[in-house]
Amino acid sequence: MFEAASAIIDYAFGTLNLRRIEAEIDSDNVLSGKALERLGFVKEGLLRQRWEINGHVSDSVLYGLLAEDCDY
C-alpha cells in the first residue's frame, strides 16, 4: 500500500503539479492515520460529529500534504 500511495503522490505533485493533497478519515481509524503520517501527511484538524451513518455519529480527522513538504 505504501508504494502505491507514494507513486500516486509523486504523480500528483510531479506530473499534475498539484500544490496540496488532502485526506479525511474517521477518527476511530487509527491505522489509516498512521499510514498517512508515514507518507508525510500532517494532521491539520478535527471535525467533531461530522458524520452520522445508521445512527452512529463519528468525528473526522483532516490531514494535508504540501508539495513543498516532499521537495517538489
mmCIF file as Biopython writes it, N, C-alpha, C and O atoms, coordinates in Angstrom:
data_model
#
loop_
_atom_site.group_PDB
_atom_site.id
_atom_site.type_symbol
_atom_site.label_atom_id
_atom_site.label_alt_id
_atom_site.label_comp_id
_atom_site.label_asym_id
_atom_site.label_entity_id
_atom_site.label_seq_id
_atom_site.pdbx_PDB_ins_code
_atom_site.Cartn_x
_atom_site.Cartn_y
_atom_site.Cartn_z
_atom_site.occupancy
_atom_site.B_iso_or_equiv
_atom_site.auth_seq_id
_atom_site.auth_asym_id
_atom_site.pdbx_PDB_model_num
ATOM 1   N N  . MET A ? 1  ? 0.822   -1.188 0.000   1.0 0.0 1  A 1 
ATOM 2   C CA . MET A ? 1  ? 0.000   0.000  0.000   1.0 0.0 1  A 1 
ATOM 3   C C  . MET A ? 1  ? 0.867   1.252  0.000   1.0 0.0 1  A 1 
ATOM 4   O O  . MET A ? 1  ? 0.569   2.224  -0.695  1.0 0.0 1  A 1 
ATOM 5   N N  . PHE A ? 2  ? 1.939   1.222  0.783   1.0 0.0 2  A 1 
ATOM 6   C CA . PHE A ? 2  ? 2.801   2.395  0.889   1.0 0.0 2  A 1 
ATOM 7   C C  . PHE A ? 2  ? 3.395   2.764  -0.473  1.0 0.0 2  A 1 
ATOM 8   O O  . PHE A ? 2  ? 3.443   3.940  -0.835  1.0 0.0 2  A 1 
ATOM 9   N N  . GLU A ? 3  ? 3.846   1.757  -1.223  1.0 0.0 3  A 1 
ATOM 10  C CA . GLU A ? 3  ? 4.459   2.018  -2.531  1.0 0.0 3  A 1 
ATOM 11  C C  . GLU A ? 3  ? 3.448   2.598  -3.513  1.0 0.0 3  A 1 
ATOM 12  O O  . GLU A ? 3  ? 3.774   3.512  -4.271  1.0 0.0 3  A 1 
ATOM 13  N N  . ALA A ? 4  ? 2.226   2.073  -3.506  1.0 0.0 4  A 1 
ATOM 14  C CA . ALA A ? 4  ? 1.192   2.577  -4.414  1.0 0.0 4  A 1 
ATOM 15  C C  . ALA A ? 4  ? 0.821   4.014  -4.060  1.0 0.0 4  A 1 
ATOM 16  O O  . ALA A ? 4  ? 0.696   4.857  -4.949  1.0 0.0 4  A 1 
ATOM 17  N N  . ALA A ? 5  ? 0.645   4.297  -2.788  1.0 0.0 5  A 1 
ATOM 18  C CA . ALA A ? 5  ? 0.301   5.658  -2.361  1.0 0.0 5  A 1 
ATOM 19  C C  . ALA A ? 5  ? 1.439   6.623  -2.668  1.0 0.0 5  A 1 
ATOM 20  O O  . ALA A ? 5  ? 1.193   7.759  -3.073  1.0 0.0 5  A 1 
ATOM 21  N N  . SER A ? 6  ? 2.675   6.187  -2.480  1.0 0.0 6  A 1 
ATOM 22  C CA . SER A ? 6  ? 3.826   7.036  -2.802  1.0 0.0 6  A 1 
ATOM 23  C C  . SER A ? 6  ? 3.865   7.373  -4.290  1.0 0.0 6  A 1 
ATOM 24  O O  . SER A ? 6  ? 4.182   8.500  -4.670  1.0 0.0 6  A 1 
ATOM 25  N N  . ALA A ? 7  ? 3.540   6.389  -5.130  1.0 0.0 7  A 1 
ATOM 26  C CA . ALA A ? 7  ? 3.520   6.627  -6.571  1.0 0.0 7  A 1 
ATOM 27  C C  . ALA A ? 7  ? 2.436   7.622  -6.952  1.0 0.0 7  A 1 
ATOM 28  O O  . ALA A ? 7  ? 2.648   8.468  -7.821  1.0 0.0 7  A 1 
ATOM 29  N N  . ILE A ? 8  ? 1.291   7.531  -6.316  1.0 0.0 8  A 1 
ATOM 30  C CA . ILE A ? 8  ? 0.203   8.478  -6.588  1.0 0.0 8  A 1 
ATOM 31  C C  . ILE A ? 8  ? 0.600   9.882  -6.152  1.0 0.0 8  A 1 
ATOM 32  O O  . ILE A ? 8  ? 0.322   10.855 -6.853  1.0 0.0 8  A 1 
ATOM 33  N N  . ILE A ? 9  ? 1.245   9.989  -5.000  1.0 0.0 9  A 1 
ATOM 34  C CA . ILE A ? 9  ? 1.700   11.293 -4.523  1.0 0.0 9  A 1 
ATOM 35  C C  . ILE A ? 9  ? 2.743   11.877 -5.473  1.0 0.0 9  A 1 
ATOM 36  O O  . ILE A ? 9  ? 2.696   13.065 -5.793  1.0 0.0 9  A 1 
ATOM 37  N N  . ASP A ? 10 ? 3.671   11.056 -5.919  1.0 0.0 10 A 1 
ATOM 38  C CA . ASP A ? 10 ? 4.678   11.514 -6.894  1.0 0.0 10 A 1 
ATOM 39  C C  . ASP A ? 10 ? 4.017   12.026 -8.164  1.0 0.0 10 A 1 
ATOM 40  O O  . ASP A ? 10 ? 4.406   13.067 -8.695  1.0 0.0 10 A 1 
ATOM 41  N N  . TYR A ? 11 ? 3.023   11.300 -8.649  1.0 0.0 11 A 1 
ATOM 42  C CA . TYR A ? 11 ? 2.309   11.708 -9.860  1.0 0.0 11 A 1 
ATOM 43  C C  . TYR A ? 11 ? 1.546   13.014 -9.629  1.0 0.0 11 A 1 
ATOM 44  O O  . TYR A ? 11 ? 1.574   13.910 -10.472 1.0 0.0 11 A 1 
ATOM 45  N N  . ALA A ? 12 ? 0.871   13.116 -8.494  1.0 0.0 12 A 1 
ATOM 46  C CA . ALA A ? 12 ? 0.078   14.309 -8.198  1.0 0.0 12 A 1 
ATOM 47  C C  . ALA A ? 12 ? 0.948   15.561 -8.141  1.0 0.0 12 A 1 
ATOM 48  O O  . ALA A ? 12 ? 0.580   16.603 -8.684  1.0 0.0 12 A 1 
ATOM 49  N N  . PHE A ? 13 ? 2.085   15.460 -7.492  1.0 0.0 13 A 1 
ATOM 50  C CA . PHE A ? 13 ? 2.946   16.633 -7.353  1.0 0.0 13 A 1 
ATOM 51  C C  . PHE A ? 13 ? 3.879   16.807 -8.550  1.0 0.0 13 A 1 
ATOM 52  O O  . PHE A ? 13 ? 4.091   17.930 -9.006  1.0 0.0 13 A 1 
ATOM 53  N N  . GLY A ? 14 ? 4.437   15.715 -9.060  1.0 0.0 14 A 1 
ATOM 54  C CA . GLY A ? 14 ? 5.416   15.802 -10.137 1.0 0.0 14 A 1 
ATOM 55  C C  . GLY A ? 14 ? 4.836   16.027 -11.515 1.0 0.0 14 A 1 
ATOM 56  O O  . GLY A ? 14 ? 5.398   16.787 -12.304 1.0 0.0 14 A 1 
ATOM 57  N N  . THR A ? 15 ? 3.721   15.383 -11.821 1.0 0.0 15 A 1 
ATOM 58  C CA . THR A ? 15 ? 3.126   15.459 -13.156 1.0 0.0 15 A 1 
ATOM 59  C C  . THR A ? 15 ? 1.958   16.440 -13.209 1.0 0.0 15 A 1 
ATOM 60  O O  . THR A ? 15 ? 1.874   17.268 -14.116 1.0 0.0 15 A 1 
ATOM 61  N N  . LEU A ? 16 ? 1.069   16.343 -12.242 1.0 0.0 16 A 1 
ATOM 62  C CA . LEU A ? 16 ? -0.106  17.213 -12.247 1.0 0.0 16 A 1 
ATOM 63  C C  . LEU A ? 16 ? 0.172   18.585 -11.637 1.0 0.0 16 A 1 
ATOM 64  O O  . LEU A ? 16 ? -0.646  19.500 -11.737 1.0 0.0 16 A 1 
ATOM 65  N N  . ASN A ? 17 ? 1.329   18.712 -11.009 1.0 0.0 17 A 1 
ATOM 66  C CA . ASN A ? 17 ? 1.737   19.978 -10.378 1.0 0.0 17 A 1 
ATOM 67  C C  . ASN A ? 17 ? 0.734   20.474 -9.337  1.0 0.0 17 A 1 
ATOM 68  O O  . ASN A ? 17 ? 0.494   21.675 -9.209  1.0 0.0 17 A 1 
ATOM 69  N N  . LEU A ? 18 ? 0.156   19.530 -8.601  1.0 0.0 18 A 1 
ATOM 70  C CA . LEU A ? 18 ? -0.727  19.926 -7.515  1.0 0.0 18 A 1 
ATOM 71  C C  . LEU A ? 18 ? 0.089   20.568 -6.402  1.0 0.0 18 A 1 
ATOM 72  O O  . LEU A ? 18 ? 1.270   20.267 -6.234  1.0 0.0 18 A 1 
ATOM 73  N N  . ARG A ? 19 ? -0.531  21.429 -5.666  1.0 0.0 19 A 1 
ATOM 74  C CA . ARG A ? 19 ? 0.123   22.115 -4.546  1.0 0.0 19 A 1 
ATOM 75  C C  . ARG A ? 19 ? -0.158  21.402 -3.231  1.0 0.0 19 A 1 
ATOM 76  O O  . ARG A ? 19 ? 0.634   21.474 -2.292  1.0 0.0 19 A 1 
ATOM 77  N N  . ARG A ? 20 ? -1.299  20.710 -3.175  1.0 0.0 20 A 1 
ATOM 78  C CA . ARG A ? 20 ? -1.772  20.150 -1.913  1.0 0.0 20 A 1 
ATOM 79  C C  . ARG A ? 20 ? -2.623  18.908 -2.155  1.0 0.0 20 A 1 
ATOM 80  O O  . ARG A ? 20 ? -3.375  18.835 -3.127  1.0 0.0 20 A 1 
ATOM 81  N N  . ILE A ? 21 ? -2.493  17.940 -1.262  1.0 0.0 21 A 1 
ATOM 82  C CA . ILE A ? 21 ? -3.359  16.759 -1.244  1.0 0.0 21 A 1 
ATOM 83  C C  . ILE A ? 21 ? -3.964  16.690 0.154   1.0 0.0 21 A 1 
ATOM 84  O O  . ILE A ? 21 ? -3.275  16.898 1.152   1.0 0.0 21 A 1 
ATOM 85  N N  . GLU A ? 22 ? -5.256  16.395 0.212   1.0 0.0 22 A 1 
ATOM 86  C CA . GLU A ? 22 ? -5.946  16.300 1.490   1.0 0.0 22 A 1 
ATOM 87  C C  . GLU A ? 22 ? -6.513  14.898 1.677   1.0 0.0 22 A 1 
ATOM 88  O O  . GLU A ? 22 ? -6.838  14.206 0.712   1.0 0.0 22 A 1 
ATOM 89  N N  . ALA A ? 23 ? -6.624  14.497 2.940   1.0 0.0 23 A 1 
ATOM 90  C CA . ALA A ? 23 ? -7.247  13.225 3.282   1.0 0.0 23 A 1 
ATOM 91  C C  . ALA A ? 23 ? -8.137  13.445 4.491   1.0 0.0 23 A 1 
ATOM 92  O O  . ALA A ? 23 ? -7.804  14.214 5.393   1.0 0.0 23 A 1 
ATOM 93  N N  . GLU A ? 24 ? -9.262  12.769 4.500   1.0 0.0 24 A 1 
ATOM 94  C CA . GLU A ? 24 ? -10.187 12.827 5.631   1.0 0.0 24 A 1 
ATOM 95  C C  . GLU A ? 24 ? -10.497 11.403 6.044   1.0 0.0 24 A 1 
ATOM 96  O O  . GLU A ? 24 ? -10.903 10.585 5.217   1.0 0.0 24 A 1 
ATOM 97  N N  . ILE A ? 25 ? -10.308 11.100 7.330   1.0 0.0 25 A 1 
ATOM 98  C CA . ILE A ? 25 ? -10.559 9.748  7.813   1.0 0.0 25 A 1 
ATOM 99  C C  . ILE A ? 25 ? -11.433 9.793  9.065   1.0 0.0 25 A 1 
ATOM 100 O O  . ILE A ? 25 ? -11.528 10.819 9.739   1.0 0.0 25 A 1 
ATOM 101 N N  . ASP A ? 26 ? -12.056 8.680  9.354   1.0 0.0 26 A 1 
ATOM 102 C CA . ASP A ? 26 ? -12.807 8.527  10.592  1.0 0.0 26 A 1 
ATOM 103 C C  . ASP A ? 26 ? -11.808 8.543  11.750  1.0 0.0 26 A 1 
ATOM 104 O O  . ASP A ? 26 ? -10.748 7.923  11.664  1.0 0.0 26 A 1 
ATOM 105 N N  . SER A ? 27 ? -12.136 9.232  12.806  1.0 0.0 27 A 1 
ATOM 106 C CA . SER A ? 27 ? -11.203 9.357  13.935  1.0 0.0 27 A 1 
ATOM 107 C C  . SER A ? 27 ? -10.912 8.019  14.605  1.0 0.0 27 A 1 
ATOM 108 O O  . SER A ? 27 ? -9.890  7.879  15.278  1.0 0.0 27 A 1 
ATOM 109 N N  . ASP A ? 28 ? -11.778 7.048  14.437  1.0 0.0 28 A 1 
ATOM 110 C CA . ASP A ? 28 ? -11.533 5.714  15.004  1.0 0.0 28 A 1 
ATOM 111 C C  . ASP A ? 28 ? -10.557 4.889  14.179  1.0 0.0 28 A 1 
ATOM 112 O O  . ASP A ? 28 ? -10.095 3.844  14.637  1.0 0.0 28 A 1 
ATOM 113 N N  . ASN A ? 29 ? -10.239 5.339  12.976  1.0 0.0 29 A 1 
ATOM 114 C CA . ASN A ? 29 ? -9.367  4.582  12.072  1.0 0.0 29 A 1 
ATOM 115 C C  . ASN A ? 29 ? -7.903  4.974  12.306  1.0 0.0 29 A 1 
ATOM 116 O O  . ASN A ? 29 ? -7.297  5.687  11.506  1.0 0.0 29 A 1 
ATOM 117 N N  . VAL A ? 30 ? -7.368  4.498  13.402  1.0 0.0 30 A 1 
ATOM 118 C CA . VAL A ? 30 ? -6.009  4.858  13.819  1.0 0.0 30 A 1 
ATOM 119 C C  . VAL A ? 30 ? -4.961  4.384  12.813  1.0 0.0 30 A 1 
ATOM 120 O O  . VAL A ? 30 ? -3.995  5.098  12.548  1.0 0.0 30 A 1 
ATOM 121 N N  . LEU A ? 31 ? -5.140  3.196  12.255  1.0 0.0 31 A 1 
ATOM 122 C CA . LEU A ? 31 ? -4.148  2.659  11.313  1.0 0.0 31 A 1 
ATOM 123 C C  . LEU A ? 31 ? -4.042  3.510  10.048  1.0 0.0 31 A 1 
ATOM 124 O O  . LEU A ? 31 ? -2.947  3.700  9.518   1.0 0.0 31 A 1 
ATOM 125 N N  . SER A ? 32 ? -5.167  4.021  9.567   1.0 0.0 32 A 1 
ATOM 126 C CA . SER A ? 32 ? -5.111  4.908  8.400   1.0 0.0 32 A 1 
ATOM 127 C C  . SER A ? 32 ? -4.372  6.193  8.727   1.0 0.0 32 A 1 
ATOM 128 O O  . SER A ? 32 ? -3.627  6.709  7.894   1.0 0.0 32 A 1 
ATOM 129 N N  . GLY A ? 33 ? -4.568  6.715  9.926   1.0 0.0 33 A 1 
ATOM 130 C CA . GLY A ? 33 ? -3.844  7.908  10.343  1.0 0.0 33 A 1 
ATOM 131 C C  . GLY A ? 33 ? -2.349  7.669  10.381  1.0 0.0 33 A 1 
ATOM 132 O O  . GLY A ? 33 ? -1.571  8.520  9.950   1.0 0.0 33 A 1 
ATOM 133 N N  . LYS A ? 34 ? -1.943  6.520  10.891  1.0 0.0 34 A 1 
ATOM 134 C CA . LYS A ? 34 ? -0.511  6.182  10.936  1.0 0.0 34 A 1 
ATOM 135 C C  . LYS A ? 34 ? 0.059   6.031  9.531   1.0 0.0 34 A 1 
ATOM 136 O O  . LYS A ? 34 ? 1.186   6.448  9.262   1.0 0.0 34 A 1 
ATOM 137 N N  . ALA A ? 35 ? -0.724  5.432  8.637   1.0 0.0 35 A 1 
ATOM 138 C CA . ALA A ? 35 ? -0.272  5.272  7.255   1.0 0.0 35 A 1 
ATOM 139 C C  . ALA A ? 35 ? -0.098  6.631  6.589   1.0 0.0 35 A 1 
ATOM 140 O O  . ALA A ? 35 ? 0.890   6.851  5.888   1.0 0.0 35 A 1 
ATOM 141 N N  . LEU A ? 36 ? -1.041  7.546  6.795   1.0 0.0 36 A 1 
ATOM 142 C CA . LEU A ? 36 ? -0.918  8.886  6.215   1.0 0.0 36 A 1 
ATOM 143 C C  . LEU A ? 36 ? 0.304   9.614  6.763   1.0 0.0 36 A 1 
ATOM 144 O O  . LEU A ? 36 ? 1.029   10.268 6.014   1.0 0.0 36 A 1 
ATOM 145 N N  . GLU A ? 37 ? 0.528   9.500  8.058   1.0 0.0 37 A 1 
ATOM 146 C CA . GLU A ? 37 ? 1.682   10.162 8.660   1.0 0.0 37 A 1 
ATOM 147 C C  . GLU A ? 37 ? 2.989   9.579  8.131   1.0 0.0 37 A 1 
ATOM 148 O O  . GLU A ? 37 ? 3.962   10.308 7.941   1.0 0.0 37 A 1 
ATOM 149 N N  . ARG A ? 38 ? 3.017   8.278  7.894   1.0 0.0 38 A 1 
ATOM 150 C CA . ARG A ? 38 ? 4.210   7.643  7.305   1.0 0.0 38 A 1 
ATOM 151 C C  . ARG A ? 38 ? 4.483   8.188  5.901   1.0 0.0 38 A 1 
ATOM 152 O O  . ARG A ? 38 ? 5.634   8.272  5.472   1.0 0.0 38 A 1 
ATOM 153 N N  . LEU A ? 39 ? 3.415   8.555  5.195   1.0 0.0 39 A 1 
ATOM 154 C CA . LEU A ? 39 ? 3.555   9.126  3.854   1.0 0.0 39 A 1 
ATOM 155 C C  . LEU A ? 39 ? 3.914   10.609 3.885   1.0 0.0 39 A 1 
ATOM 156 O O  . LEU A ? 39 ? 4.171   11.208 2.841   1.0 0.0 39 A 1 
ATOM 157 N N  . GLY A ? 40 ? 3.933   11.197 5.073   1.0 0.0 40 A 1 
ATOM 158 C CA . GLY A ? 40 ? 4.312   12.599 5.199   1.0 0.0 40 A 1 
ATOM 159 C C  . GLY A ? 40 ? 3.170   13.547 5.466   1.0 0.0 40 A 1 
ATOM 160 O O  . GLY A ? 40 ? 3.388   14.748 5.622   1.0 0.0 40 A 1 
ATOM 161 N N  . PHE A ? 41 ? 1.947   13.029 5.523   1.0 0.0 41 A 1 
ATOM 162 C CA . PHE A ? 41 ? 0.797   13.888 5.789   1.0 0.0 41 A 1 
ATOM 163 C C  . PHE A ? 41 ? 0.861   14.416 7.223   1.0 0.0 41 A 1 
ATOM 164 O O  . PHE A ? 41 ? 1.394   13.763 8.120   1.0 0.0 41 A 1 
ATOM 165 N N  . VAL A ? 42 ? 0.308   15.605 7.413   1.0 0.0 42 A 1 
ATOM 166 C CA . VAL A ? 42 ? 0.281   16.250 8.724   1.0 0.0 42 A 1 
ATOM 167 C C  . VAL A ? 42 ? -1.175  16.370 9.167   1.0 0.0 42 A 1 
ATOM 168 O O  . VAL A ? 42 ? -2.041  16.790 8.399   1.0 0.0 42 A 1 
ATOM 169 N N  . LYS A ? 43 ? -1.424  15.994 10.413  1.0 0.0 43 A 1 
ATOM 170 C CA . LYS A ? 43 ? -2.773  16.140 10.963  1.0 0.0 43 A 1 
ATOM 171 C C  . LYS A ? 43 ? -3.054  17.630 11.118  1.0 0.0 43 A 1 
ATOM 172 O O  . LYS A ? 43 ? -2.305  18.342 11.787  1.0 0.0 43 A 1 
ATOM 173 N N  . GLU A ? 44 ? -4.139  18.100 10.498  1.0 0.0 44 A 1 
ATOM 174 C CA . GLU A ? 44 ? -4.439  19.529 10.483  1.0 0.0 44 A 1 
ATOM 175 C C  . GLU A ? 44 ? -5.703  19.899 11.232  1.0 0.0 44 A 1 
ATOM 176 O O  . GLU A ? 44 ? -5.905  21.072 11.545  1.0 0.0 44 A 1 
ATOM 177 N N  . GLY A ? 45 ? -6.555  18.939 11.528  1.0 0.0 45 A 1 
ATOM 178 C CA . GLY A ? 45 ? -7.771  19.324 12.216  1.0 0.0 45 A 1 
ATOM 179 C C  . GLY A ? 45 ? -8.686  18.168 12.526  1.0 0.0 45 A 1 
ATOM 180 O O  . GLY A ? 45 ? -8.510  17.049 12.046  1.0 0.0 45 A 1 
ATOM 181 N N  . LEU A ? 46 ? -9.669  18.476 13.345  1.0 0.0 46 A 1 
ATOM 182 C CA . LEU A ? 46 ? -10.686 17.525 13.747  1.0 0.0 46 A 1 
ATOM 183 C C  . LEU A ? 46 ? -12.047 18.172 13.537  1.0 0.0 46 A 1 
ATOM 184 O O  . LEU A ? 46 ? -12.304 19.279 14.009  1.0 0.0 46 A 1 
ATOM 185 N N  . LEU A ? 47 ? -12.903 17.473 12.829  1.0 0.0 47 A 1 
ATOM 186 C CA . LEU A ? 47 ? -14.282 17.918 12.648  1.0 0.0 47 A 1 
ATOM 187 C C  . LEU A ? 47 ? -15.148 17.027 13.529  1.0 0.0 47 A 1 
ATOM 188 O O  . LEU A ? 47 ? -15.368 15.854 13.228  1.0 0.0 47 A 1 
ATOM 189 N N  . ARG A ? 48 ? -15.627 17.597 14.608  1.0 0.0 48 A 1 
ATOM 190 C CA . ARG A ? 48 ? -16.404 16.826 15.579  1.0 0.0 48 A 1 
ATOM 191 C C  . ARG A ? 48 ? -17.810 16.540 15.065  1.0 0.0 48 A 1 
ATOM 192 O O  . ARG A ? 48 ? -18.458 17.390 14.453  1.0 0.0 48 A 1 
ATOM 193 N N  . GLN A ? 49 ? -18.254 15.334 15.328  1.0 0.0 49 A 1 
ATOM 194 C CA . GLN A ? 49 ? -19.588 14.869 14.941  1.0 0.0 49 A 1 
ATOM 195 C C  . GLN A ? 49 ? -19.888 15.183 13.474  1.0 0.0 49 A 1 
ATOM 196 O O  . GLN A ? 49 ? -20.959 15.689 13.138  1.0 0.0 49 A 1 
ATOM 197 N N  . ARG A ? 50 ? -18.936 14.876 12.625  1.0 0.0 50 A 1 
ATOM 198 C CA . ARG A ? 50 ? -19.017 15.201 11.192  1.0 0.0 50 A 1 
ATOM 199 C C  . ARG A ? 50 ? -20.041 14.343 10.455  1.0 0.0 50 A 1 
ATOM 200 O O  . ARG A ? 50 ? -20.769 14.848 9.600   1.0 0.0 50 A 1 
ATOM 201 N N  . TRP A ? 51 ? -20.105 13.060 10.775  1.0 0.0 51 A 1 
ATOM 202 C CA . TRP A ? 51 ? -20.951 12.139 10.020  1.0 0.0 51 A 1 
ATOM 203 C C  . TRP A ? 51 ? -21.886 11.391 10.943  1.0 0.0 51 A 1 
ATOM 204 O O  . TRP A ? 51 ? -21.561 11.130 12.102  1.0 0.0 51 A 1 
ATOM 205 N N  . GLU A ? 52 ? -23.047 11.050 10.422  1.0 0.0 52 A 1 
ATOM 206 C CA . GLU A ? 52 ? -23.945 10.127 11.102  1.0 0.0 52 A 1 
ATOM 207 C C  . GLU A ? 52 ? -24.375 9.081  10.093  1.0 0.0 52 A 1 
ATOM 208 O O  . GLU A ? 52 ? -24.993 9.392  9.075   1.0 0.0 52 A 1 
ATOM 209 N N  . ILE A ? 53 ? -24.039 7.838  10.391  1.0 0.0 53 A 1 
ATOM 210 C CA . ILE A ? 53 ? -24.368 6.730  9.500   1.0 0.0 53 A 1 
ATOM 211 C C  . ILE A ? 53 ? -25.049 5.660  10.340  1.0 0.0 53 A 1 
ATOM 212 O O  . ILE A ? 53 ? -24.474 5.146  11.299  1.0 0.0 53 A 1 
ATOM 213 N N  . ASN A ? 54 ? -26.274 5.332  9.970   1.0 0.0 54 A 1 
ATOM 214 C CA . ASN A ? 54 ? -27.067 4.333  10.695  1.0 0.0 54 A 1 
ATOM 215 C C  . ASN A ? 54 ? -27.125 4.629  12.191  1.0 0.0 54 A 1 
ATOM 216 O O  . ASN A ? 54 ? -27.028 3.715  13.011  1.0 0.0 54 A 1 
ATOM 217 N N  . GLY A ? 55 ? -27.279 5.888  12.542  1.0 0.0 55 A 1 
ATOM 218 C CA . GLY A ? 55 ? -27.408 6.275  13.933  1.0 0.0 55 A 1 
ATOM 219 C C  . GLY A ? 55 ? -26.102 6.423  14.691  1.0 0.0 55 A 1 
ATOM 220 O O  . GLY A ? 55 ? -26.106 6.810  15.859  1.0 0.0 55 A 1 
ATOM 221 N N  . HIS A ? 56 ? -24.981 6.120  14.043  1.0 0.0 56 A 1 
ATOM 222 C CA . HIS A ? 56 ? -23.665 6.253  14.689  1.0 0.0 56 A 1 
ATOM 223 C C  . HIS A ? 56 ? -23.030 7.572  14.256  1.0 0.0 56 A 1 
ATOM 224 O O  . HIS A ? 56 ? -22.842 7.819  13.065  1.0 0.0 56 A 1 
ATOM 225 N N  . VAL A ? 57 ? -22.706 8.407  15.223  1.0 0.0 57 A 1 
ATOM 226 C CA . VAL A ? 57 ? -22.083 9.704  14.951  1.0 0.0 57 A 1 
ATOM 227 C C  . VAL A ? 57 ? -20.579 9.558  15.135  1.0 0.0 57 A 1 
ATOM 228 O O  . VAL A ? 57 ? -20.118 8.994  16.127  1.0 0.0 57 A 1 
ATOM 229 N N  . SER A ? 58 ? -19.813 10.075 14.166  1.0 0.0 58 A 1 
ATOM 230 C CA . SER A ? 58 ? -18.360 9.967  14.269  1.0 0.0 58 A 1 
ATOM 231 C C  . SER A ? 58 ? -17.691 11.269 13.857  1.0 0.0 58 A 1 
ATOM 232 O O  . SER A ? 58 ? -18.251 12.087 13.127  1.0 0.0 58 A 1 
ATOM 233 N N  . ASP A ? 59 ? -16.473 11.425 14.352  1.0 0.0 59 A 1 
ATOM 234 C CA . ASP A ? 59 ? -15.646 12.576 14.015  1.0 0.0 59 A 1 
ATOM 235 C C  . ASP A ? 59 ? -14.810 12.260 12.783  1.0 0.0 59 A 1 
ATOM 236 O O  . ASP A ? 59 ? -14.626 11.096 12.430  1.0 0.0 59 A 1 
ATOM 237 N N  . SER A ? 60 ? -14.302 13.312 12.126  1.0 0.0 60 A 1 
ATOM 238 C CA . SER A ? 60 ? -13.358 13.165 11.018  1.0 0.0 60 A 1 
ATOM 239 C C  . SER A ? 60 ? -12.067 13.865 11.380  1.0 0.0 60 A 1 
ATOM 240 O O  . SER A ? 60 ? -12.067 14.924 12.007  1.0 0.0 60 A 1 
ATOM 241 N N  . VAL A ? 61 ? -10.969 13.255 10.975  1.0 0.0 61 A 1 
ATOM 242 C CA . VAL A ? 61 ? -9.654  13.866 11.142  1.0 0.0 61 A 1 
ATOM 243 C C  . VAL A ? 61 ? -9.174  14.275 9.762   1.0 0.0 61 A 1 
ATOM 244 O O  . VAL A ? 61 ? -9.242  13.490 8.816   1.0 0.0 61 A 1 
ATOM 245 N N  . LEU A ? 62 ? -8.689  15.506 9.646   1.0 0.0 62 A 1 
ATOM 246 C CA . LEU A ? 62 ? -8.203  16.034 8.373   1.0 0.0 62 A 1 
ATOM 247 C C  . LEU A ? 62 ? -6.681  16.017 8.346   1.0 0.0 62 A 1 
ATOM 248 O O  . LEU A ? 62 ? -6.024  16.409 9.310   1.0 0.0 62 A 1 
ATOM 249 N N  . TYR A ? 63 ? -6.136  15.560 7.231   1.0 0.0 63 A 1 
ATOM 250 C CA . TYR A ? 63 ? -4.692  15.519 7.012   1.0 0.0 63 A 1 
ATOM 251 C C  . TYR A ? 63 ? -4.382  16.280 5.727   1.0 0.0 63 A 1 
ATOM 252 O O  . TYR A ? 63 ? -5.206  16.329 4.813   1.0 0.0 63 A 1 
ATOM 253 N N  . GLY A ? 64 ? -3.206  16.864 5.661   1.0 0.0 64 A 1 
ATOM 254 C CA . GLY A ? 64 ? -2.772  17.561 4.464   1.0 0.0 64 A 1 
ATOM 255 C C  . GLY A ? 64 ? -1.314  17.274 4.166   1.0 0.0 64 A 1 
ATOM 256 O O  . GLY A ? 64 ? -0.513  17.024 5.067   1.0 0.0 64 A 1 
ATOM 257 N N  . LEU A ? 65 ? -0.988  17.315 2.891   1.0 0.0 65 A 1 
ATOM 258 C CA . LEU A ? 65 ? 0.385   17.139 2.425   1.0 0.0 65 A 1 
ATOM 259 C C  . LEU A ? 65 ? 0.640   18.194 1.357   1.0 0.0 65 A 1 
ATOM 260 O O  . LEU A ? 65 ? -0.103  18.283 0.379   1.0 0.0 65 A 1 
ATOM 261 N N  . LEU A ? 66 ? 1.676   18.986 1.541   1.0 0.0 66 A 1 
ATOM 262 C CA . LEU A ? 66 ? 2.041   20.015 0.579   1.0 0.0 66 A 1 
ATOM 263 C C  . LEU A ? 66 ? 3.181   19.532 -0.304  1.0 0.0 66 A 1 
ATOM 264 O O  . LEU A ? 66 ? 4.031   18.749 0.120   1.0 0.0 66 A 1 
ATOM 265 N N  . ALA A ? 67 ? 3.180   20.013 -1.539  1.0 0.0 67 A 1 
ATOM 266 C CA . ALA A ? 67 ? 4.264   19.647 -2.456  1.0 0.0 67 A 1 
ATOM 267 C C  . ALA A ? 67 ? 5.609   20.052 -1.863  1.0 0.0 67 A 1 
ATOM 268 O O  . ALA A ? 67 ? 6.593   19.329 -2.021  1.0 0.0 67 A 1 
ATOM 269 N N  . GLU A ? 68 ? 5.668   21.190 -1.186  1.0 0.0 68 A 1 
ATOM 270 C CA . GLU A ? 68 ? 6.941   21.646 -0.610  1.0 0.0 68 A 1 
ATOM 271 C C  . GLU A ? 68 ? 7.408   20.735 0.523   1.0 0.0 68 A 1 
ATOM 272 O O  . GLU A ? 68 ? 8.593   20.724 0.857   1.0 0.0 68 A 1 
ATOM 273 N N  . ASP A ? 69 ? 6.493   19.974 1.115   1.0 0.0 69 A 1 
ATOM 274 C CA . ASP A ? 69 ? 6.880   19.005 2.138   1.0 0.0 69 A 1 
ATOM 275 C C  . ASP A ? 69 ? 7.611   17.819 1.523   1.0 0.0 69 A 1 
ATOM 276 O O  . ASP A ? 69 ? 8.330   17.097 2.213   1.0 0.0 69 A 1 
ATOM 277 N N  . CYS A ? 70 ? 7.421   17.624 0.220   1.0 0.0 70 A 1 
ATOM 278 C CA . CYS A ? 70 ? 8.005   16.481 -0.482  1.0 0.0 70 A 1 
ATOM 279 C C  . CYS A ? 70 ? 9.118   16.889 -1.423  1.0 0.0 70 A 1 
ATOM 280 O O  . CYS A ? 70 ? 9.550   16.087 -2.251  1.0 0.0 70 A 1 
ATOM 281 N N  . ASP A ? 71 ? 9.585   18.098 -1.317  1.0 0.0 71 A 1 
ATOM 282 C CA . ASP A ? 71 ? 10.666  18.606 -2.175  1.0 0.0 71 A 1 
ATOM 283 C C  . ASP A ? 71 ? 10.298  18.658 -3.650  1.0 0.0 71 A 1 
ATOM 284 O O  . ASP A ? 71 ? 11.124  18.335 -4.504  1.0 0.0 71 A 1 
ATOM 285 N N  . TYR A ? 72 ? 9.057   19.065 -3.962  1.0 0.0 72 A 1 
ATOM 286 C CA . TYR A ? 72 ? 8.664   19.249 -5.363  1.0 0.0 72 A 1 
ATOM 287 C C  . TYR A ? 72 ? 8.701   20.702 -5.703  1.0 0.0 72 A 1 
ATOM 288 O O  . TYR A ? 72 ? 8.403   21.078 -6.837  1.0 0.0 72 A 1 
#
